[in-house]
Amino acid sequence: MKRYIFQNGFTLAEVLITLGVIGIVAALTIPNVTSNYRKKVVETRMAKFYTVINQAIRRSEADNGPVKYWDVLKAEEIEDENGDGSGYYRTNTIDWYNKYLKPYLIVQKVEETATYEGKVKVFFQDGSMLLFSSTSWLYYPEAKSYLEAGGDDTLKDRNREISGIKYFTFMFYPELGNGGVYPYHQNQNVDDDDVRNNSALGCKAKVPTNERAYCTLMIARNGWKIPDDYPLRF
């Protein structure tokens, strides 16, 4: 039987074995590399969003006065106006955005959602997106995650299964501190155990009764870095 030998002295069998080993190593390492990259994207964009949105608020205050005196973001529920069992919310979100934030942000585009809730989508130049209508603001490090989750379906605007992974909950608090956007929390003194285990909002593997809103706070408290023991996988 002939032995096929490459110019460098390796047999065909040896080359095939080497390629097989490389394939196994790649299969073991590529998922970790991909996961680490996704984490880095989340960390970088969340920290940037937090800084940029609050800088915009500070600049807006110079023209519009202290944030605590701004118009209130509000939604008025209109039930069954068309007689077909469907209701919707009339909001002042887009007018509020145009007045207080639009002149102070550089974005790709701004859209109102097609859902009955009257939310506004703000697409940033780094590929991320903000979705908001009142005081609870959802930040998507990758805007495409919103559409992949069925964002045009009002029932999936806040898909809790991807909270803490593909979107993160912030809160607009005009009365807190200097007034601005903060990681979501129900009280200023929420402890680390509650951040992880709160039955409604805790950042844990099993989705709580609401959403994993406290995941944002967990990451913020770690210097906008995803902790090594973060309970969710990217």
N, C-alpha and C positions, 0 to 999 in steps of 0.2 A: 504494500500500500504506500502510495506517495505521501510524503509529509510536505504540507504547504508552509514555507518559511518566508516571512517578510524580510525585507532588506535589513531591518534593524535586529533581526535574529529571533523574533518572537514567532511561535507557531500560531496557526489559526485558532487552535483550541485555547491557547493562552490569551489571545486577544479577546475571544468571546467571553472567557471567564472574567477578564478585567472589565469588560463592558457591563457584564452582569453585576459585578460588585459596585461599579459606579452607579448603575441604575438603582440598586438597593439603597445605597447611601443617599442618593438624590431623593428617593421616595421618603426616606426618614427625615431628611433635613429641610426639604422645600416647604412642607406645611408650617414648620416653625418659623422659617424665614418670612413666609407670607403673613403669618399671624403677627410677627413682630413689626412688619411693615405697616400693617393695618393699625396696630396700636399706636405707632408713631404718628400716623396721619391723624388719628383721633386726638391724641395729646396736643399736637401742634396746632390743629385747627380750632380745637376748643379754647385753648389759651389765647389764640389770636382773636377769636370771636369775642371772648369776654373783655379783652382790652379794647378792641375796635368799637364795640357797641357802647361801652361806657365812655369812651373818649367822645363819641358822637353826641351822647347825652350831655356831657359837660360843655361841649361847644354850643349845643342847642340852647343850653341854659343862658348863655351869654346874650342870646337874641330873644328868648322866650320866657326868661325868668326861671326861678327855682322849679325843679321837676315836680315837687310836691304840689305845685299850684297849676300844673298842666291840666288840660281836659282829661276827664276820666275815660279810660278805655272801657267800653260797655257793649253789651249785647242784649237786644230786646227780642224775646221769643214771640214769634207770630205763629199761632197754631191754626192749622187747617184753613188757611185763608182761601184756598182754592176749592174747598169742599171735597178733597180727594184723600183726606187722612194724613196729608203730609204737612209738616210745619217747617219753619226755618227761623234763623236768627237774622235780625237786621242789626248790623254793627256799624260803628264809626271808625273801624280799623284803618281803612285805606286813607281816609281824610286825616286821621291822627298821624299816620306814617308820613304822609306828604307834608304835613305841617311841622312835625317835630324831628323827623329823622332823615327824610330824603335829602335835604340840602347838605347833610353832614356825613353821608356815606357814599362810597364808590361801589356800585354793584353792577351786575350784568343786566338784571331785569327784575321787575316786581309784578306779581300777578295776584289776582283774587282767586280763591279756589272755586271750583265748580260745585262745591257742596253747599248744603243749606246753612252751614255755620258761618259763612262769610269771613273766612280766614284769609290772611295775606301771606303770600310766599315771597321771600326776599332771597334772590340767588346771588351769592357772592362770587367774586372772580376766582377764588381758589377751588371752586367746585362744590362748596357747601351751601346749605340753605337754612333759613329761619322760617318757621311757621308759627304765626301767632294771631290771636284775635282779642285777647283780653290780658290778664295778668300772667297766665301760664304760657311760656314760650318754649317751643320745641326746636332744638338745633340738630340738624343732620350734617355730620362731617362730610358726607357724600350725598348730594342732592338726589342722585339716582335711587337711593335707598327709599325715598318717599314714594316714588312711582312704583318701584318693585313691590312695595308693601300694599299697593292698591290705593294710592293716595287720592285718586279721584272718587273713591267710594267713601262717603262721609263716615261710615262705621269703622273705617280702617285708617282714618287720619291719625289716630293715636293707637296704633297696634302695639299693645303692651308686650307682646312676645319679643319684640326687637328693641324694647326700651333698655337703655344701658349698654347697648351694643351698636345699634345703627342710628339711634337718636337719643338725645340727652335733654333733660328737662331743666330749664332755667325759670326764673320768676322775675317779673317786673315789680319792684318794691319802691314806689315813690317816697314812702315815709321812713324807710329803713336807712340808717347811716346817712350817707350823702345823697341817697336816692339813686336808683339805677337798676341794672340787671344783675342778679345774683344766682348762684346755684340754688336750686329749689330746696326749701326747708320750711317746715310749718312753725318752727320756733327757733330763735337764735341759739338756744342752748342744747339743741339736739345732740345727744352723745353718740359715740362711735358704735356702741352696741345697737342703738336704735337705727342708725344709718344702715346697718347690715340686716337687722332682724325685724324692723317695723312691719306689722302685718299687712299694711296697705301700701307702703311706699319703699320698703327695704330693698337694698341692693343685694339680691341673693339669686341663686340658681333657679329656684322655683319662683315663677312670677307671682307677685303679691296680688291682692284683690284689686288694686288700682293699676299701678305701673311702677317700674323701678326708678322712681324719680330721684331717690337719694343717691343713685350712682354718680350723678354729677357732683354732689357734695363730697362723696368719698374721693373722687379724683382731684377735686379742687384742694382738699385738705392735704393731699399728697403732693402739692406743688404742681398740679396739672400733669401728673404722671400716673399712669395706671398702676396700682399697687401689684406687687408680685403675687399676692394672695387674692387678687380680684376674682370674684366667683363666677364670672362669665368668660366664655371663650370667643375670640375674634376669628 
